[in-house]
């Protein structure tokens, strides 16, 4: 016997009230009643904003975002059912739009109010810590250029107060201290010492960091800092290896990386310790060594 199976996906049933009539019109409220609704929004949302800002785990952060998003959605529905004084009809509509955008950004997975801070392209790709995610969301909540903040300011200009639940912007992060290591300084070395050597000539005007790598580029056996238009020799290299290059400006000694204008490359060929190699970092049509871009390391 053949059996037919019917699978229904994503069925959504919408229904109106039993009376089947048109929806009830918004409730006309006075300025004082409308302000009470705004004050209640602030009072009920602030604890969840505080909980979000204090989150230290992914689970805590997800819960706080979801609960705050749901609560803002509930208040959005309540505001839609109010007809405030005509003098703030436009501001009332803009407030709803701002709350709707914020609520959705919090509820949707892997989202949150966007920060306008731009990166430098120099950071190594890695899992984003919870504290960094929290900071990004709080910065977005505090963004005075957002539609919600603009609506709040417009209402404030007409003597209606709301937005007390939104946090202040977090203080700026400390800028990494930058310095210029001496030419030829070995900034990192690990692993056994071998007999190989590598002569490096930096024919460019900018500084570079050269890594001798036998495994992952993030764990070189040697990294040397080379000034522009200068040469140096690295000795004690063991085994077969690849050569990786960091290019940029503003050296962060603690992170062993440049902080701006970064490029990352590697030589396509493999080197070995049995030969004393020489590389010349210079763009030339006559060169016999090809480099290729790689992710930040």
BELCOR-V441659 format. One record per residue. N is the residue number from 1. RES is the residue in one letter. PHI is phi in radians with two decimals (999 if undefined). BURIAL is + if it has 16 or more other ideal C-beta (glycine too) atoms within 10 Angstrom, else -. D_CENTER is the distance of its C-alpha to the mean C-alpha in Angstrom with 1 decimal. Layout:
n;res;phi;burial;d_center
N;RES;PHI;BURIAL;D_CENTER
N;RES;PHI;BURIAL;D_CENTER
//
This chain:
n;res;phi;burial;d_center
1;X;999;-;56.9
2;X;-1.49;-;53.8
3;X;-2.05;-;51.1
4;X;-1.71;-;48.6
5;X;-1.95;-;45.3
6;X;-1.92;-;43.4
7;X;-1.93;-;39.7
8;X;-1.84;-;38.3
9;X;-1.91;-;34.5
10;X;1.08;-;32.6
11;X;-1.26;-;35.7
12;X;-2.23;-;35.2
13;X;-1.94;-;38.2
14;X;-1.88;-;38.3
15;X;-2.47;-;41.2
16;X;-1.73;-;42.6
17;X;-1.25;-;44.8
18;X;-1.09;-;48.2
19;X;-1.23;-;49.9
20;X;1.25;-;48.2
21;X;-1.52;-;48.3
22;X;-1.16;-;45.7
23;X;-1.10;-;42.9
24;X;-1.14;-;43.8
25;X;-1.21;-;43.1
26;X;-1.01;-;40.6
27;X;-1.35;-;42.3
28;X;-1.28;-;43.4
29;X;-2.22;+;42.3
30;X;-1.40;-;43.2
31;X;-1.04;-;40.9
32;X;-1.16;-;41.3
33;X;-1.16;-;40.5
34;X;-1.16;+;37.4
35;X;-1.10;+;36.2
36;X;-1.10;-;36.9
37;X;-1.13;+;34.6
38;X;-1.17;+;31.8
39;X;-1.11;-;32.5
40;X;-1.13;-;32.4
41;X;-1.01;+;29.0
42;X;-1.04;+;27.7
43;X;-1.12;-;29.7
44;X;-1.46;-;28.5
45;X;-1.47;+;24.8
46;X;-1.03;-;24.3
47;X;-1.02;-;24.9
48;X;-1.30;+;22.1
49;X;-1.13;+;19.6
50;X;-1.09;-;20.9
51;X;-1.16;+;20.6
52;X;-1.09;+;17.0
53;X;-1.14;+;16.3
54;X;-1.67;-;18.4
55;X;-1.09;+;17.0
56;X;-2.11;-;17.0
57;X;-2.25;-;17.1
58;X;-1.05;-;15.4
59;X;-1.12;-;18.8
60;X;-1.09;-;18.9
61;X;-1.16;+;15.5
62;X;-1.06;-;16.6
63;X;-1.09;-;20.0
64;X;-1.13;+;19.0
65;X;-1.09;+;16.8
66;X;-1.13;-;19.7
67;X;-1.16;+;22.4
68;X;-1.15;+;21.0
69;X;-1.08;+;20.4
70;X;-1.11;-;23.9
71;X;-1.12;+;25.5
72;X;-1.11;+;24.1
73;X;-1.10;+;25.5
74;X;-1.09;-;28.8
75;X;-1.21;+;29.1
76;X;-1.07;+;28.3
77;X;-1.08;-;31.3
78;X;-1.10;-;33.4
79;X;-1.17;+;32.7
80;X;-1.13;-;33.6
81;X;-1.59;-;36.9
82;X;-1.98;-;37.7
83;X;-2.02;-;39.4
84;X;-1.34;+;38.9
85;X;-0.92;-;41.1
86;X;-1.06;-;41.2
87;X;-1.12;-;40.1
88;X;-2.12;+;36.5
89;X;-1.02;-;36.4
90;X;-1.15;-;33.8
91;X;-1.12;+;31.6
92;X;-1.04;+;32.1
93;X;-1.15;-;30.9
94;X;-1.14;+;27.8
95;X;-1.10;+;27.0
96;X;-1.07;+;27.2
97;X;-1.11;-;24.9
98;X;-1.13;+;22.2
99;X;-1.15;+;22.7
100;X;-1.11;+;22.7
101;X;-1.09;-;19.3
102;X;-1.18;+;17.8
103;X;-1.02;+;19.8
104;X;-1.12;-;18.7
105;X;-1.13;+;15.0
106;X;-1.43;+;15.5
107;X;-1.39;+;18.1
108;X;-1.11;-;16.6
109;X;-1.07;-;15.1
110;X;0.94;-;11.4
111;X;-2.42;-;10.7
112;X;2.99;+;10.7
113;X;-0.96;+;11.2
114;X;-1.39;-;8.8
115;X;-1.58;+;8.1
116;X;-1.67;-;9.6
117;X;-1.21;-;8.3
118;X;-1.71;-;8.5
119;X;-1.51;-;8.0
120;X;-1.75;-;11.4
121;X;1.40;-;11.5
122;X;-1.77;+;13.1
123;X;-1.40;-;11.0
124;X;-1.35;-;12.4
125;X;-1.08;-;10.7
126;X;-2.78;-;10.8
127;X;-1.08;-;10.4
128;X;-1.37;-;7.6
129;X;-1.08;-;10.2
130;X;-1.03;-;11.2
131;X;-1.05;-;11.4
132;X;-1.24;-;7.8
133;X;-1.12;+;7.3
134;X;-1.06;+;10.4
135;X;-1.06;+;9.6
136;X;-1.09;+;6.9
137;X;-1.20;+;9.7
138;X;-1.09;+;12.4
139;X;-1.08;+;11.2
140;X;-1.15;+;11.4
141;X;-1.09;+;14.7
142;X;-1.56;+;16.0
143;X;-1.14;+;15.3
144;X;-1.31;-;18.9
145;X;-1.61;-;18.5
146;X;-1.27;+;17.7
147;X;-0.98;+;20.8
148;X;-1.16;+;21.4
149;X;-1.08;+;21.6
150;X;-1.14;+;23.9
151;X;-1.14;+;26.1
152;X;-1.09;+;26.3
153;X;-1.12;-;27.4
154;X;-1.13;+;29.9
155;X;-1.15;+;31.4
156;X;-1.06;-;31.6
157;X;-1.14;-;33.6
158;X;-1.95;-;36.1
159;X;1.27;-;36.3
160;X;-1.90;+;34.2
161;X;-1.84;-;31.8
162;X;-2.78;+;28.6
163;X;1.80;+;25.0
164;X;-1.13;-;25.9
165;X;-1.37;+;23.6
166;X;-1.40;+;20.5
167;X;-1.44;-;19.0
168;X;-1.35;-;19.0
169;X;-1.15;-;16.0
170;X;-1.17;-;15.1
171;X;-1.13;-;16.5
172;X;-1.07;-;14.8
173;X;-1.23;-;13.7
174;X;-1.11;-;16.5
175;X;-1.39;-;16.6
176;X;-1.00;-;17.6
177;X;-1.17;-;21.3
178;X;-1.97;-;22.3
179;X;-2.68;-;25.7
180;X;-2.08;-;27.8
181;X;-1.06;+;29.5
182;X;-1.06;-;33.1
183;X;-1.05;-;33.9
184;X;1.44;-;34.4
185;X;-1.23;-;32.8
186;X;-1.42;-;31.9
187;X;-1.59;-;28.5
188;X;-2.79;-;28.4
189;X;-2.61;-;31.2
190;X;-2.68;-;31.8
191;X;1.46;+;34.3
192;X;-1.24;-;37.9
193;X;-1.63;-;39.5
194;X;-2.04;+;41.2
195;X;-1.77;-;43.6
196;X;-1.34;+;41.3
197;X;-2.46;-;40.3
198;X;-2.41;+;38.1
199;X;-1.58;-;38.9
200;X;-2.07;+;36.0
201;X;-2.04;+;36.7
202;X;-1.65;+;33.8
203;X;-1.49;-;35.3
204;X;-1.76;-;32.3
205;X;-1.43;-;31.9
206;X;-1.69;+;28.5
207;X;-1.30;+;27.9
208;X;-2.43;+;26.7
209;X;-2.07;+;26.1
210;X;-1.82;+;28.1
211;X;-1.97;+;27.5
212;X;-1.66;+;30.5
213;X;-2.19;+;29.1
214;X;-1.93;+;31.1
215;X;-2.38;-;28.4
216;X;-1.46;-;24.6
217;X;-1.09;+;23.4
218;X;-1.28;-;21.3
219;X;-2.29;-;24.8
220;X;-1.28;+;27.2
221;X;-1.36;+;30.8
222;X;-2.57;+;30.8
223;X;-2.24;+;28.4
224;X;-2.17;+;30.2
225;X;-1.68;+;29.2
226;X;-2.16;+;31.2
227;X;-1.22;+;31.8
228;X;-1.11;-;32.3
229;X;0.95;-;35.8
230;X;-2.46;-;36.7
231;X;-2.27;-;37.8
232;X;-2.72;+;37.7
233;X;-2.20;-;38.7
234;X;-1.80;+;37.0
235;X;-2.08;-;39.6
236;X;1.36;+;39.7
237;X;-1.45;+;37.7
238;X;-2.04;+;38.5
239;X;1.21;-;38.5
240;X;-1.33;-;37.1
241;X;-2.63;+;33.7
242;X;-1.97;+;31.1
243;X;-1.98;+;30.0
244;X;-1.94;+;26.3
245;X;-2.24;+;25.3
246;X;-1.88;+;22.5
247;X;-2.18;+;22.8
248;X;2.93;+;21.2
249;X;-2.51;-;21.9
250;X;1.25;+;21.2
251;X;-1.30;+;21.9
252;X;-1.71;+;20.1
253;X;-1.13;-;23.0
254;X;-1.15;-;21.4
255;X;-1.58;-;18.6
256;X;0.88;+;21.2
257;X;-2.73;+;19.0
258;X;-1.43;+;18.8
259;X;-1.92;+;16.2
260;X;-2.70;-;16.7
261;X;1.04;-;18.4
262;X;-1.49;+;17.8
263;X;-2.35;+;19.7
264;X;-2.28;+;20.5
265;X;-2.43;+;23.9
266;X;-2.45;+;26.6
267;X;-1.31;+;30.3
268;X;-1.20;-;31.5
269;X;-1.53;-;34.6
270;X;-1.72;-;35.2
271;X;-1.87;+;37.1
272;X;-2.37;-;39.6
273;X;-1.32;+;41.1
274;X;-1.34;-;44.6
275;X;-2.12;-;44.1
276;X;-1.68;-;43.2
277;X;-1.57;+;40.6
278;X;-2.27;-;39.7
279;X;-2.14;+;36.7
280;X;-2.17;-;36.4
281;X;-1.44;+;33.0
282;X;-2.80;-;34.3
283;X;-1.23;-;33.8
284;X;-2.69;-;37.3
285;X;-1.21;-;39.0
286;X;-1.67;-;41.4
287;X;-1.21;-;39.0
288;X;-2.01;-;39.5
289;X;-2.27;-;36.1
290;X;-1.69;-;33.2
291;X;-1.98;+;29.5
292;X;-2.47;-;26.6
293;X;-1.20;-;22.8
294;X;-2.39;-;20.7
295;X;-1.10;-;17.1
296;X;-0.99;+;15.8
297;X;-2.45;+;17.8
//
